[in-house]
Amino acid sequence: MKPNPNIHPLCAAAIQKIVRMDKPEFADFVALKTHGTDVYSTMGWNELQLYINEETIMIVEQFEDEANILSALRWVARGLPVHYAIRKASADYSMYRYKGT
């Protein structure tokens, strides 16, 4: 996979590490960070619609919360496969929900 110049090199390396894992766990997805704001961090529906296709439509079907949909689409844009982007958004949501209680 060609490196994405729009994301932090540590983020790119972490994505590649997860992609190479046999069975990434919850903690692997929680630990995945952007290492700062990148071009995808502020993308909204208009920009992220470019990433909606037959494969990524499952993200829209998976989540009710718009924030989770946008988060998962941003991770796809960064290079995370769709099924892992769903797991990343779910892990982040779980951690956020846990910290909020």
All heavy atoms as an XYZ file, in Angstrom:
815
protein
N       0.850     -1.187      0.000
C       0.000      0.000      0.000
C       0.891      1.244      0.000
O       1.838      1.341      0.763
C      -0.915     -0.020      1.226
C      -1.781      1.209      1.336
S      -2.666      1.290      2.894
C      -4.276      0.782      2.373
N       0.562      2.175     -0.836
C       1.319      3.421     -0.956
C       1.066      4.300      0.279
O      -0.067      4.455      0.716
C       0.861      4.136     -2.232
C       1.633      5.374     -2.554
C       1.136      5.961     -3.861
C       1.756      7.312     -4.100
N       1.212      7.956     -5.284
N       2.122      4.891      0.861
C       1.937      5.756      2.034
C       1.033      6.947      1.717
O       1.101      7.512      0.635
C       3.352      6.227      2.367
C       4.274      5.320      1.643
C       3.515      4.774      0.471
N       0.214      7.313      2.666
C      -0.681      8.454      2.519
C       0.030      9.692      3.062
O       0.258      9.794      4.266
C      -1.985      8.197      3.281
C      -3.000      9.292      3.101
O      -2.663     10.419      2.758
N      -4.253      8.980      3.337
N       0.395     10.641      2.193
C       1.121     11.831      2.655
C       0.264     12.780      3.486
O       0.788     13.720      4.075
C       1.573     12.490      1.346
C       0.534     12.078      0.352
C       0.132     10.677      0.759
N      -1.047     12.530      3.542
C      -1.949     13.421      4.265
C      -2.123     13.052      5.730
O      -2.878     13.701      6.438
C      -3.318     13.446      3.587
C      -3.243     14.037      2.207
O      -2.580     15.051      1.997
N      -3.880     13.407      1.249
N      -1.468     11.979      6.176
C      -1.587     11.590      7.573
C      -0.205     11.533      8.212
O       0.813     11.425      7.528
C      -2.333     10.241      7.753
C      -1.581      9.083      7.090
C      -3.759     10.345      7.240
C      -2.196      7.723      7.349
N      -0.170     11.605      9.517
C       1.079     11.556     10.270
C       1.744     10.198     10.034
O       1.064      9.163     10.005
C       0.766     11.746     11.759
C       1.967     12.006     12.598
N       2.840     11.013     12.953
C       2.436     13.148     13.152
C       3.799     11.528     13.694
N       3.577     12.833     13.825
N       3.060     10.176      9.878
C       3.765      8.902      9.646
C       3.515      7.855     10.730
O       3.448      6.657     10.429
C       5.239      9.308      9.608
C       5.235     10.755      9.247
C       3.969     11.325      9.810
N       3.355      8.273     11.980
C       3.061      7.315     13.054
C       1.673      6.710     12.899
O       1.454      5.538     13.198
C       3.211      7.974     14.423
C       4.637      8.360     14.830
C       4.633      9.120     16.153
C       5.523      7.125     14.916
N       0.734      7.507     12.431
C      -0.618      7.005     12.156
C      -0.561      5.998     11.008
O      -1.153      4.926     11.081
C      -1.556      8.161     11.827
S      -3.239      7.666     11.414
N       0.159      6.348      9.954
C       0.295      5.450      8.801
C       0.921      4.123      9.217
O       0.474      3.050      8.809
C       1.124      6.117      7.709
N       1.953      4.185     10.062
C       2.616      2.966     10.532
C       1.668      2.127     11.388
O       1.641      0.894     11.273
C       3.867      3.327     11.325
N       0.875      2.780     12.223
C      -0.076      2.065     13.081
C      -1.165      1.394     12.253
O      -1.577      0.266     12.553
C      -0.686      3.020     14.106
N      -1.627      2.065     11.204
C      -2.622      1.464     10.307
C      -2.035      0.220      9.658
O      -2.671     -0.841      9.623
C      -3.104      2.478      9.245
C      -3.996      3.542      9.891
C      -3.844      1.772      8.108
C      -4.359      4.700      8.984
N      -0.811      0.319      9.157
C      -0.165     -0.828      8.522
C       0.024     -1.973      9.507
O      -0.137     -3.143      9.142
C       1.172     -0.416      7.910
C       1.014      0.453      6.684
C       0.078     -0.168      5.649
O       0.247     -1.310      5.244
N      -0.919      0.583      5.249
N       0.348     -1.649     10.749
C       0.522     -2.679     11.776
C      -0.787     -3.435     11.998
O      -0.807     -4.664     12.048
C       0.999     -2.041     13.082
C       1.205     -3.018     14.206
C       1.647     -2.315     15.470
C       1.698     -3.293     16.632
N       1.909     -2.601     17.909
N      -1.886     -2.702     12.120
C      -3.190     -3.339     12.336
C      -3.580     -4.185     11.131
O      -4.076     -5.301     11.279
C      -4.270     -2.282     12.666
C      -4.080     -1.815     14.107
C      -5.680     -2.838     12.456
C      -5.070     -0.795     14.583
N      -3.342     -3.672      9.942
C      -3.701     -4.402      8.720
C      -2.938     -5.734      8.649
O      -3.477     -6.736      8.178
C      -3.438     -3.529      7.469
C      -3.526     -4.336      6.198
C      -4.414     -2.361      7.434
N      -1.714     -5.748      9.130
C      -0.902     -6.970      9.079
C      -1.227     -7.967     10.194
O      -0.810     -9.114     10.131
C       0.587     -6.616      9.133
C       1.098     -5.994      7.836
C       2.612     -5.880      7.822
N       3.152     -5.125      8.948
C       3.421     -3.812      8.922
N       3.202     -3.113      7.839
N       3.913     -3.216      9.987
N      -1.940     -7.535     11.224
C      -2.272     -8.423     12.350
C      -3.285     -9.482     11.922
O      -4.169     -9.206     11.113
C      -2.876     -7.630     13.510
C      -1.933     -6.746     14.225
S      -2.849     -5.845     15.518
C      -1.515     -5.331     16.546
N      -3.150    -10.664     12.519
C      -4.128    -11.719     12.256
C      -5.475    -11.378     12.877
O      -6.507    -11.484     12.234
C      -3.638    -13.061     12.803
C      -2.527    -13.653     11.967
O      -2.453    -13.341     10.761
O      -1.726    -14.433     12.520
N      -5.441    -10.990     14.141
C      -6.677    -10.677     14.856
C      -6.467     -9.477     15.775
O      -6.221     -9.639     16.975
C      -7.130    -11.888     15.687
C      -7.538    -13.073     14.852
C      -8.011    -14.203     15.729
C      -8.390    -15.401     14.866
N      -8.833    -16.540     15.658
N      -6.555     -8.262     15.215
C      -6.403     -7.091     16.092
C      -7.492     -7.087     17.158
O      -8.631     -7.483     16.905
C      -6.535     -5.904     15.156
C      -6.892     -6.425     13.829
C      -6.831     -7.909     13.851
N      -7.107     -6.655     18.342
C      -8.032     -6.649     19.468
C      -8.522     -5.232     19.763
O      -8.021     -4.260     19.207
C      -7.336     -7.251     20.691
C      -6.950     -8.706     20.457
C      -6.316     -9.344     21.672
O      -6.310     -8.725     22.762
O      -5.819    -10.475     21.530
N      -9.482     -5.158     20.658
C     -10.078     -3.886     21.062
C      -9.004     -2.860     21.407
O      -9.039     -1.725     20.937
C     -11.016     -4.135     22.257
C     -11.690     -2.901     22.780
C     -12.835     -2.408     22.176
C     -11.184     -2.236     23.891
C     -13.469     -1.264     22.671
C     -11.797     -1.100     24.382
C     -12.948     -0.620     23.767
N      -8.032     -3.267     22.216
C      -6.966     -2.352     22.657
C      -6.150     -1.819     21.480
O      -5.680     -0.675     21.522
C      -6.054     -3.053     23.659
N      -5.981     -2.615     20.437
C      -5.240     -2.160     19.252
C      -5.967     -1.011     18.575
O      -5.345     -0.057     18.106
C      -5.044     -3.314     18.257
C      -4.235     -4.449     18.838
O      -3.181     -4.172     19.456
O      -4.654     -5.615     18.687
N      -7.292     -1.108     18.531
C      -8.080     -0.047     17.894
C      -8.154      1.197     18.765
O      -8.100      2.317     18.256
C      -9.475     -0.562     17.531
C      -9.448     -1.560     16.424
C      -9.568     -2.909     16.681
C      -9.252     -1.156     15.108
C      -9.516     -3.840     15.650
C      -9.196     -2.070     14.067
C      -9.325     -3.418     14.354
N      -8.236      1.016     20.076
C      -8.243      2.165     20.987
C      -6.904      2.906     20.891
O      -6.863      4.136     20.919
C      -8.529      1.715     22.436
C      -8.305      2.854     23.425
C      -9.953      1.183     22.551
N      -5.821      2.165     20.744
C      -4.481      2.774     20.690
C      -4.202      3.481     19.364
O      -3.296      4.311     19.289
C      -3.420      1.699     20.926
N      -4.971      3.185     18.335
C      -4.765      3.811     17.025
C      -5.166      5.281     17.098
O      -6.305      5.613     17.413
C      -5.594      3.080     15.960
C      -5.534      3.618     14.536
C      -4.107      3.612     14.002
C      -6.445      2.795     13.636
N      -4.216      6.157     16.843
C      -4.433      7.603     16.938
C      -3.992      8.292     15.651
O      -3.162      7.779     14.910
C      -3.618      8.186     18.101
C      -3.885      7.559     19.443
C      -5.246      7.908     19.947
C      -5.478      7.287     21.318
N      -6.850      7.055     21.617
N      -4.507      9.488     15.434
C      -4.117     10.273     14.255
C      -2.805     11.009     14.486
O      -2.178     11.442     13.533
C      -5.199     11.309     13.898
O      -5.386     12.182     15.014
C      -6.497     10.641     13.504
N      -2.408     11.172     15.738
C      -1.195     11.929     16.100
C      -1.307     13.382     15.632
O      -0.385     13.929     15.051
C       0.066     11.259     15.557
C       0.301      9.907     16.146
N       0.913      9.738     17.362
C      -0.034      8.670     15.707
C       0.966      8.451     17.642
N       0.392      7.782     16.661
N      -2.448     13.959     15.904
C      -2.689     15.351     15.549
C      -3.818     15.475     14.548
O      -4.403     14.494     14.123
N      -4.112     16.680     14.176
C      -5.169     16.939     13.205
C      -4.608     16.755     11.800
O      -3.553     17.272     11.474
C      -5.695     18.375     13.369
O      -6.172     18.537     14.709
C      -6.826     18.661     12.402
N      -5.326     15.974     10.999
C      -4.929     15.799      9.601
C      -6.046     16.306      8.694
O      -7.064     16.809      9.179
C      -4.549     14.337      9.305
C      -5.684     13.355      9.555
O      -6.871     13.730      9.418
O      -5.391     12.189      9.871
N      -5.859     16.195      7.397
C      -6.854     16.734      6.460
C      -8.215     16.056      6.601
O      -9.234     16.641      6.250
C      -6.387     16.653      4.990
C      -5.138     17.484      4.765
C      -6.172     15.232      4.535
N      -8.230     14.844      7.129
C      -9.487     14.102      7.257
C     -10.246     14.445      8.535
O     -11.451     14.227      8.619
C      -9.219     12.595      7.213
C      -8.421     12.201      5.993
C      -7.077     11.871      6.088
C      -9.002     12.202      4.731
C      -6.336     11.535      4.959
C      -8.266     11.870      3.598
C      -6.939     11.545      3.724
O      -6.216     11.224      2.609
N      -9.540     14.977      9.518
C     -10.124     15.231     10.836
C     -11.330     16.158     10.797
O     -12.246     16.021     11.609
C      -9.071     15.829     11.776
O      -8.003     14.934     11.971
N     -11.314     17.109      9.896
C     -12.402     18.089      9.846
C     -13.370     17.850      8.689
O     -14.282     18.647      8.476
C     -11.835     19.514      9.737
O     -11.001     19.600      8.579
C     -11.025     19.875     10.980
N     -13.163     16.769      7.961
C     -14.068     16.494      6.835
C     -15.476     16.177      7.328
O     -15.653     15.432      8.291
C     -13.558     15.314      6.002
C     -12.438     15.648      5.087
S     -12.089     14.230      4.013
C     -10.904     14.975      2.911
N     -16.446     16.760      6.651
C     -17.844     16.495      6.953
C     -18.461     15.650      5.850
O     -17.771     15.085      5.003
N     -19.777     15.586      5.859
C     -20.507     14.762      4.887
C     -20.129     15.071      3.447
O     -19.938     14.164      2.638
C     -22.015     14.938      5.052
C     -22.618     14.012      6.050
C     -23.207     14.365      7.227
C     -22.693     12.588      5.974
N     -23.626     13.242      7.884
C     -23.337     12.144      7.134
C     -22.276     11.647      5.039
C     -23.582     10.796      7.390
C     -22.512     10.299      5.288
C     -23.156      9.891      6.448
N     -20.057     16.347      3.110
C     -19.803     16.720      1.716
C     -18.513     16.111      1.195
O     -18.475     15.551      0.102
C     -19.779     18.241      1.544
C     -21.149     18.851      1.718
O     -22.158     18.161      1.619
N     -21.196     20.136      1.995
N     -17.439     16.212      1.974
C     -16.147     15.681      1.544
C     -16.099     14.157      1.634
O     -15.525     13.490      0.769
C     -15.003     16.256      2.391
C     -14.859     17.754      2.313
C     -15.626     18.499      3.403
O     -16.450     17.876      4.108
O     -15.404     19.701      3.547
N     -16.703     13.610      2.681
C     -16.619     12.161      2.905
C     -17.522     11.355      1.981
O     -17.348     10.145      1.848
C     -16.908     11.841      4.374
C     -15.822     12.304      5.341
C     -16.299     12.196      6.781
C     -14.542     11.504      5.139
N     -18.464     12.009      1.317
C     -19.317     11.290      0.367
C     -18.490     10.663     -0.752
O     -18.894      9.664     -1.338
C     -20.378     12.226     -0.222
C     -21.503     12.501      0.742
C     -22.556     13.424      0.142
O     -22.538     13.735     -1.030
N     -23.491     13.845      0.980
N     -17.318     11.214     -1.020
C     -16.433     10.645     -2.030
C     -16.000      9.233     -1.670
O     -15.616      8.459     -2.543
C     -15.190     11.522     -2.198
C     -15.409     12.960     -2.652
C     -14.109     13.744     -2.564
C     -15.941     12.971     -4.071
N     -16.038      8.906     -0.380
C     -15.582      7.600      0.093
C     -16.720      6.598      0.251
O     -16.484      5.465      0.661
C     -14.819      7.757      1.415
C     -13.573      8.575      1.236
C     -13.568      9.943      1.473
C     -12.399      7.991      0.779
C     -12.420     10.708      1.280
C     -11.245      8.747      0.582
C     -11.271     10.092      0.830
O     -10.137     10.839      0.627
N     -17.947      7.001     -0.052
C     -19.073      6.079      0.054
C     -19.205      5.332     -1.271
O     -19.309      5.921     -2.335
C     -20.379      6.821      0.417
C     -20.240      7.453      1.806
C     -21.563      5.851      0.375
C     -21.444      8.250      2.257
N     -19.151      4.015     -1.153
C     -19.293      3.137     -2.317
C     -19.950      1.832     -1.866
O     -20.436      1.749     -0.738
C     -17.915      2.895     -2.973
C     -16.904      2.336     -1.990
O     -17.205      1.448     -1.182
N     -15.687      2.851     -2.037
N     -19.955      0.826     -2.721
C     -20.605     -0.439     -2.369
C     -20.001     -1.072     -1.118
O     -20.693     -1.721     -0.351
C     -20.503     -1.424     -3.535
C     -21.392     -1.067     -4.704
C     -21.287     -2.072     -5.839
O     -20.730     -3.165     -5.635
O     -21.771     -1.750     -6.932
N     -18.707     -0.884     -0.926
C     -18.044     -1.477      0.236
C     -18.289     -0.663      1.503
O     -18.571     -1.213      2.562
C     -16.545     -1.584     -0.027
C     -15.799     -2.336      1.035
C     -14.311     -2.453      0.754
O     -13.815     -1.851     -0.216
O     -13.645     -3.139      1.537
N     -18.205      0.650      1.406
C     -18.323      1.485      2.602
C     -19.766      1.749      3.024
O     -19.993      2.249      4.122
C     -17.607      2.843      2.415
O     -18.180      3.523      1.306
C     -16.115      2.650      2.214
N     -20.728      1.396      2.194
C     -22.132      1.610      2.571
C     -22.461      0.851      3.850
O     -23.336      1.264      4.609
C     -23.095      1.257      1.411
C     -24.489      1.845      1.676
C     -23.194     -0.232      1.182
C     -24.540      3.342      1.624
N     -21.726     -0.224      4.118
C     -21.980     -0.981      5.354
C     -21.696     -0.130      6.591
O     -22.280     -0.363      7.643
C     -21.185     -2.290      5.381
C     -19.704     -2.098      5.522
S     -18.648     -3.584      5.592
C     -19.683     -4.931      5.312
N     -20.837      0.871      6.474
C     -20.589      1.782      7.598
C     -21.861      2.555      7.915
O     -22.258      2.662      9.073
C     -19.424      2.752      7.280
C     -18.103      1.997      7.219
C     -19.367      3.892      8.303
C     -16.933      2.822      6.706
N     -22.496      3.071      6.889
C     -23.737      3.836      7.083
C     -24.817      2.938      7.682
O     -25.590      3.360      8.535
C     -24.197      4.456      5.737
C     -25.505      5.204      5.902
C     -23.114      5.377      5.186
N     -24.852      1.670      7.250
C     -25.847      0.729      7.769
C     -25.520      0.263      9.182
O     -26.413     -0.112      9.931
C     -25.935     -0.481      6.833
C     -26.449     -0.119      5.451
C     -26.282     -1.237      4.427
O     -25.576     -2.237      4.721
O     -26.844     -1.105      3.333
N     -24.246      0.288      9.555
C     -23.789     -0.230     10.847
C     -24.140      0.699     12.013
O     -24.455      0.234     13.093
C     -22.270     -0.430     10.800
C     -21.654     -0.952     12.071
C     -21.898     -2.434     12.274
O     -22.112     -3.169     11.333
N     -21.895     -2.859     13.520
N     -24.056      1.999     11.783
C     -24.199      2.965     12.873
C     -25.441      3.824     12.701
O     -25.807      4.193     11.594
C     -22.982      3.901     12.914
C     -21.682      3.206     13.207
C     -20.710      3.097     12.232
C     -21.422      2.683     14.463
C     -19.503      2.479     12.496
C     -20.218      2.060     14.740
C     -19.256      1.960     13.751
N     -26.051      4.150     13.834
C     -27.158      5.101     13.827
C     -26.639      6.521     14.042
O     -27.197      7.473     13.522
C     -28.158      4.751     14.934
C     -28.905      3.457     14.682
C     -29.888      3.151     15.789
O     -30.240      4.057     16.569
O     -30.316      1.989     15.867
N     -25.587      6.634     14.829
C     -25.022      7.925     15.201
C     -24.162      8.480     14.066
O     -23.206      7.846     13.626
C     -24.185      7.750     16.468
C     -23.685      9.059     17.040
O     -23.844     10.111     16.380
O     -23.137      9.042     18.146
N     -24.481      9.661     13.615
C     -23.749     10.295     12.519
C     -22.263     10.469     12.841
O     -21.408     10.306     11.970
C     -24.372     11.659     12.203
C     -23.698     12.381     11.073
C     -24.380     13.707     10.736
O     -25.558     13.896     11.086
O     -23.714     14.547     10.132
N     -21.947     10.765     14.093
C     -20.545     10.945     14.480
C     -19.741      9.669     14.243
O     -18.595      9.723     13.797
C     -20.450     11.364     15.941
N     -20.333      8.510     14.521
C     -19.647      7.237     14.286
C     -19.464      6.970     12.793
O     -18.422      6.454     12.376
C     -20.396      6.078     14.927
C     -20.335      6.111     16.438
O     -19.392      6.627     17.021
N     -21.342      5.567     17.085
N     -20.453      7.303     12.013
C     -20.359      7.123     10.554
C     -19.219      7.977     10.012
O     -18.364      7.493      9.259
C     -21.685      7.497      9.865
C     -22.793      6.531     10.281
C     -21.518      7.505      8.337
C     -24.193      6.971      9.861
N     -19.196      9.244     10.402
C     -18.150     10.145      9.931
C     -16.775      9.686     10.396
O     -15.808      9.716      9.624
C     -18.431     11.577     10.396
C     -19.681     12.237      9.801
C     -19.920     13.599     10.435
C     -19.588     12.354      8.302
N     -16.677      9.234     11.636
C     -15.406      8.748     12.156
C     -14.904      7.557     11.344
O     -13.738      7.514     10.934
C     -15.556      8.353     13.631
O     -14.365      7.762     14.101
N     -15.773      6.592     11.110
C     -15.368      5.402     10.346
C     -14.971      5.774      8.921
O     -13.974      5.260      8.398
C     -16.501      4.373     10.343
N     -15.721      6.670      8.293
C     -15.367      7.094      6.933
C     -14.026      7.823      6.913
O     -13.240      7.658      5.969
C     -16.465      7.976      6.337
C     -17.751      7.253      5.935
C     -18.831      8.257      5.545
C     -17.493      6.266      4.808
N     -13.745      8.593      7.950
C     -12.437      9.265      8.027
C     -11.314      8.235      8.119
O     -10.262      8.411      7.499
C     -12.395     10.217      9.225
C     -13.241     11.451      9.033
C     -13.157     12.383     10.244
N     -14.097     13.463     10.087
C     -15.111     13.715     10.918
N     -15.297     12.978     11.997
N     -15.933     14.705     10.684
N     -11.534      7.170      8.883
C     -10.503      6.132      8.992
C     -10.325      5.381      7.673
O      -9.203      5.017      7.314
C     -10.799      5.195     10.164
C     -10.388      5.840     11.452
C     -11.192      6.386     12.411
C      -9.045      6.074     11.882
N     -10.428      6.940     13.409
C      -9.103      6.757     13.119
C      -7.792      5.774     11.361
C      -7.963      7.147     13.822
C      -6.654      6.153     12.058
C      -6.749      6.822     13.269
N     -11.400      5.191      6.932
C     -11.271      4.592      5.594
C     -10.439      5.513      4.714
O      -9.542      5.071      3.987
C     -12.659      4.321      4.965
C     -12.536      4.003      3.482
C     -13.365      3.187      5.697
N     -10.715      6.799      4.788
C      -9.967      7.769      3.979
C      -8.484      7.744      4.333
O      -7.626      7.922      3.459
C     -10.539      9.176      4.181
N      -8.185      7.471      5.592
C      -6.779      7.400      6.025
C      -6.101      6.096      5.586
O      -4.890      5.982      5.671
C      -6.689      7.528      7.544
C      -7.032      8.903      8.055
C      -6.926      8.970      9.581
N      -7.309     10.281     10.041
C      -8.443     10.548     10.700
N      -9.292      9.581     11.015
N      -8.725     11.788     11.051
N      -6.916      5.117      5.176
C      -6.330      3.873      4.689
C      -6.706      2.623      5.461
O      -6.241      1.528      5.138
N      -7.541      2.744      6.459
C      -7.964      1.575      7.219
C      -9.052      0.840      6.438
O      -9.991      1.472      5.939
C      -8.506      2.032      8.582
C      -8.491      1.063      9.745
C      -7.088      0.536     10.029
C      -9.048      1.720     10.986
N      -8.954     -0.482      6.305
C     -10.018     -1.233      5.615
C     -11.365     -1.024      6.306
O     -11.422     -0.776      7.515
C      -9.561     -2.692      5.726
C      -8.087     -2.623      5.929
C      -7.852     -1.351      6.719
N     -12.435     -1.138      5.549
C     -13.778     -0.839      6.048
C     -14.107     -1.605      7.332
O     -14.571     -1.010      8.306
C     -14.849     -1.126      4.965
C     -16.246     -1.012      5.531
C     -14.668     -0.173      3.793
N     -13.868     -2.914      7.358
C     -14.246     -3.689      8.548
C     -13.448     -3.251      9.777
O     -13.952     -3.289     10.891
C     -14.134     -5.202      8.304
C     -12.767     -5.676      7.943
N     -12.192     -5.414      6.716
C     -11.867     -6.392      8.639
C     -10.985     -5.961      6.685
N     -10.762     -6.562      7.836
N     -12.216     -2.789      9.577
C     -11.428     -2.283     10.700
C     -11.849     -0.861     11.065
O     -11.790     -0.475     12.227
C      -9.941     -2.330     10.384
C      -9.346     -3.721     10.426
C      -8.111     -3.977      9.855
C     -10.002     -4.785     11.040
C      -7.545     -5.244      9.888
C      -9.449     -6.049     11.073
C      -8.218     -6.273     10.507
O      -7.667     -7.530     10.555
N     -12.267     -0.075     10.095
C     -12.751      1.279     10.381
C     -14.011      1.215     11.249
O     -14.191      2.034     12.155
C     -13.022      2.036      9.083
N     -14.854      0.234     10.996
C     -16.054      0.036     11.815
C     -15.641     -0.333     13.242
O     -16.168      0.210     14.212
C     -16.965     -1.043     11.201
C     -17.610     -0.499      9.916
C     -18.027     -1.506     12.196
C     -18.333     -1.542      9.091
N     -14.675     -1.224     13.364
C     -14.205     -1.620     14.696
C     -13.542     -0.449     15.417
O     -13.707     -0.288     16.626
C     -13.256     -2.812     14.599
C     -14.008     -4.089     14.201
C     -13.129     -5.304     14.203
N     -12.604     -5.587     15.534
C     -11.630     -6.464     15.756
N     -11.098     -7.131     14.754
N     -11.190     -6.673     16.979
N     -12.794      0.383     14.692
C     -12.152      1.557     15.289
C     -13.198      2.533     15.806
O     -13.119      3.009     16.946
C     -11.226      2.245     14.266
C     -10.682      3.596     14.691
C      -9.827      3.527     15.937
C      -9.260      4.913     16.277
N      -8.843      4.995     17.668
N     -14.188      2.849     14.994
C     -15.236      3.781     15.416
C     -16.011      3.214     16.605
O     -16.340      3.942     17.545
C     -16.179      4.092     14.249
N     -16.273      1.914     16.595
C     -16.976      1.272     17.719
C     -16.144      1.317     18.989
O     -16.670      1.577     20.079
C     -17.302     -0.186     17.370
O     -18.209     -0.249     16.300
N     -14.845      1.061     18.862
C     -13.955      1.099     20.034
C     -13.902      2.502     20.617
O     -13.993      2.679     21.833
C     -12.557      0.623     19.642
N     -13.754      3.494     19.757
C     -13.717      4.879     20.232
C     -15.022      5.251     20.924
O     -15.028      5.896     21.970
C     -13.440      5.844     19.086
C     -11.998      5.804     18.609
O     -11.152      5.166     19.276
O     -11.722      6.409     17.555
N     -16.144      4.836     20.338
C     -17.444      5.131     20.925
C     -17.577      4.469     22.286
O     -18.045      5.084     23.249
C     -18.571      4.674     19.995
C     -19.937      4.926     20.564
C     -20.459      6.215     20.613
C     -20.714      3.885     21.086
C     -21.714      6.461     21.153
C     -21.960      4.123     21.615
C     -22.457      5.402     21.658
O     -23.686      5.648     22.198
N     -17.124      3.222     22.400
C     -17.183      2.514     23.673
C     -16.359      3.211     24.739
O     -16.778      3.329     25.891
C     -16.687      1.070     23.512
O     -17.548      0.345     22.694
N     -15.162      3.661     24.361
C     -14.300      4.347     25.318
C     -14.909      5.691     25.719
O     -14.885      6.055     26.890
C     -12.895      4.555     24.733
C     -12.125      3.273     24.565
S     -11.950      2.328     26.107
C     -10.949      3.453     27.072
N     -15.451      6.411     24.761
C     -16.071      7.700     25.050
C     -17.263      7.507     25.969
O     -17.432      8.228     26.952
C     -16.498      8.374     23.741
C     -17.305      9.624     23.947
C     -16.711     10.816     24.337
C     -18.694      9.624     23.765
C     -17.456     11.978     24.537
C     -19.435     10.761     23.960
C     -18.815     11.933     24.340
O     -19.548     13.067     24.547
N     -18.082      6.521     25.677
C     -19.269      6.246     26.473
C     -18.856      5.827     27.888
O     -19.457      6.247     28.877
C     -20.112      5.156     25.806
C     -21.491      5.020     26.406
C     -22.331      4.004     25.681
N     -21.788      2.676     25.959
C     -21.675      1.710     25.067
N     -22.061      1.903     23.829
N     -21.196      0.543     25.391
N     -17.807      5.021     27.997
C     -17.320      4.559     29.296
C     -16.807      5.737     30.135
O     -17.114      5.847     31.312
C     -16.208      3.526     29.108
C     -15.568      3.079     30.390
C     -16.239      2.200     31.252
C     -14.310      3.525     30.764
C     -15.668      1.800     32.433
C     -13.721      3.127     31.948
C     -14.407      2.260     32.787
O     -13.821      1.865     33.954
N     -16.047      6.622     29.517
C     -15.489      7.765     30.225
C     -16.580      8.762     30.625
O     -16.431      9.493     31.584
C     -14.437      8.485     29.367
C     -13.159      7.696     29.264
C     -12.160      8.429     28.404
C     -10.879      7.624     28.297
N      -9.898      8.269     27.431
N     -17.661      8.781     29.854
C     -18.745      9.720     30.133
C     -19.644      9.325     31.268
O     -20.465     10.104     31.720
N     -19.491      8.086     31.757
C     -20.376      7.645     32.844
C     -19.704      7.695     34.169
O     -18.540      7.833     34.309
C     -20.855      6.188     32.606
O     -19.719      5.337     32.479
C     -21.730      6.106     31.402
